[in-house]
Amino acid sequence: MGDIGENIKSVRGEIARRAAAAGREAGDVVLVAVTKTYGPEAINEAVRNGVTDIGENKVQEILDKHGAVLPVNWHMIGHLQRNKVKYVIDKVKMIHSVDSFRLAEEIDRRAGQAGITMDILVQVNVAEEESKFGASAAEAAGLIGEILEKCGNIRVRGLMCMAPFAYDPEEARPYFRQAKAMFDELGKSSHERLDFRYLSMGMSGDFGVAVEEGASMVRVGTAIFGARG
């Protein structure tokens, strides 16, 4: 597992360094510790070392761990099936992976039943990779407009994207730059349930580049908890 506390300090140091290089404040970037396959013990160690937000890829892992983890903000960052929304609607602070109106519609319905407004990010597939979920750049504006028009229990807080896998993080830069341009453009609309504050992009291998290109939320797992078994 390594020293989770030291790893968090190192990641935060890198975020601060990259933010400063881009003329930004480190405090503008939310660190989401990605905890898939890691148990409550490791997650609690991260929380004790200042992590306030954790991200899970699978609904079942949220359900398995939720009761055993210290108070923390939970984020659903993986692909979410409509029939599983009901299990996490009262447990997560934000859903990062909204990629269709049908999913948004179900989130809206369940949020209404729970008496809450759910914060979401619209997932965009900037590289338009067939293997990844997400709306294309052309589809994102229409999807956001439809959500705002028809889903009164959802607040759209920004975008989430994943760059194509590459060994050199610099290869991700143009995709992050494209996502930031989309974020800036789509966030201009005026609506009471549109509050574009978060651009969630960058993972363990490329979060530094993502911060330089405008990420306000990074999703980091391996660099905090070590390689998965």
N, C-alpha and C positions, 0 to 999 in steps of 0.2 A: 504493500500500500504506500510505502514511503512516508515522508513527513508532510502531511496534508497542509499543516499550518505554514510551513516554509514554502510549499508550492503555491499557496494562495498569495503569500507575500510577493513571490517572484512574478506571478501573473499580474498582480495589481501594479507592481513596479513597471512592468512592460507596458501595461495600459497607460500609465502616467507618462512614460517616456514617449510613446507614440502619439498620445494626445497633445503633449507639449510641442512635439515636432510639427503638428498640424495646427498649432495655435488654439488648441482647445483645452478645456479643464478635464482632469481625470474624473471628477465627480459627475461629468456629463454622460459617463458610460456605465451602464448597469452590468455587473458581472453575474451571469446566470450559470451556476455550476450544474453541469449535466451529469446526472447520477444514475443513468441506466446501467444495470447489472451490479451496482454498488448497494450495499445494505445500509440500514439505519445507522449503524455504528459509525461508518465512514461519513455519512451525511451529517450526523450530529457533530462530528469533529470539525467539519467544514463550517457549520453554523456557529460553533463555539469560536471559530477563528474569523468571524465577521461576515460570512456569506449570508445574505438576506433573501436570495432568490435561487431556487433550484428548478431545473428543467428535466422532465421525463418524456421519453419517446412513446411509452406504452401505458395505456389505461390501467392494465393489470398491475404494473409496478407502482403506480400511484396508490391504488387500492391496498396493495400489500404493505406499503411502507407508511402511509399517511398517519396512522395512529401512533407509530413508534418514533416519529421524528419531531424534534423541537419546533416551536413556532417559526414558520418560514413562509415566504411567498412561493407557491407552486405554479409552474408554467407547463402547459401541455405543448410540447414542441414537435412531436411526431405526427404522422398522418393520423387523423381522427375519423373513425367510421361513424356514420350518423347514429347507428344503433347503440353506440357506446357513450354518446354525449351525456345521457342521463346519469351515468356513474361518476362523472367528474365535475358536473356543472356547479356543485356546491363546494368543491375542494380546490379548484385552481383559481388563481388570480387573473390569468390571461391565457388565451389559446392562440398560439403563434401560427397555426397551420391551416387557416381557413382558405380553401382554394376553390370553393364552388358555392353558388347560392343555395343549393339544396342543403349543404352542411350548415350554412349560416341560418337558414330557416329553422332547422332543428335546434340549433343553439338558442335562437331567439325564443322558440316555443318552451324549451326547458328552463331558460332563464326567467321567462314570465311565470312559469309554475313555481319557481323558487323565490320569486319576488326580488330578483336582482337584475342589475345591468352588467352584462359580461363584456369585459375588454377583450378585443381580438386584434390580431395582426392578419393582414391578407398576405398569403404566401405567393411570391412571384417567382417564376422560373425564368430568370433573366437570360440564361444560356439556351433556353428552350430545349433542354435535354429530355428525350423521351422517357428516360429512366426515373425522372424526378417529377414529383407533384408540383402544382403551383400554376397560377394564372400567367398567361403571357403578358408582356408589357401592354399589348393592345387590349387585352381582356380586363386588366386590373381596374381601369377607370369605370367601366360599365358595371363590374361586380360591386365595387364600392358604392356606386350610385344606387344600385338596386337594394343593397343592404340598408343604406341610410333611408331609403324610401319606404321599405316594407318591414324592417326588423327593429321595432321600437325598444327592444330590450338588449340591444348591442351597441357598444361604443367602439368605433374604429380608431385604433391608437397608432397605426402605422403599417409598416411592411416587414416581412421576413423573407430572406433569401439565402440560398446556398450556392456558392460558386462550384463549378466543376472540380472534381478531385485533381490535384496536381501536387507533385513533390516540391515544386518551387512556389512558395506563397505569392511571389510577384505575379504569377500567372493568373491569380484571382483578382488582381487590382482592377482590370477593366470592367469586370462584372460588378464589383463593389461600386465602382464609379457610376456605372449605369443604374444600379439600384438606387444610389443616392440622388441621381438626377430625377428618377421616377418619384422618389419620396418627396423631393422638393416640389415637383409639379403637382402631384396628386394631393398634397397637403394644403394647397392654396384655396381649395373649396371652402365655403363657409356653411357650416351646419352644426347644430348644437351637439350632435353625437359624433362629430368628426374632430378628433383631437390628436393630430399627428405628432407624437412625441417620440416614438420608438422606431428605429431602423435596426432590426435584429439580424445581424450578419457577422460571420467570422467564428471559427471554431479553433481548437487547440493549435492546428497547423498554420492558421492564417489570420488569427484575430488581430495581430499587430497591424497588418496591412488594412484590415477592415476598419480599425480605429482611425488610421490616417485618412481613410476615404469617407469617414462620416458615420460609422456605426455608433448607435447610442445604446446598444445592447449586444453583448457577445456571449456565445454559448460554449463554455469551455469544460471539458470532462477529463480527458487523458492528462492534460498538463497539470491538473489538480490532484487527481486520484491515482494516476499511474495507468499503465497499459491494462486493458481488460484481459481476463484470463482466457 
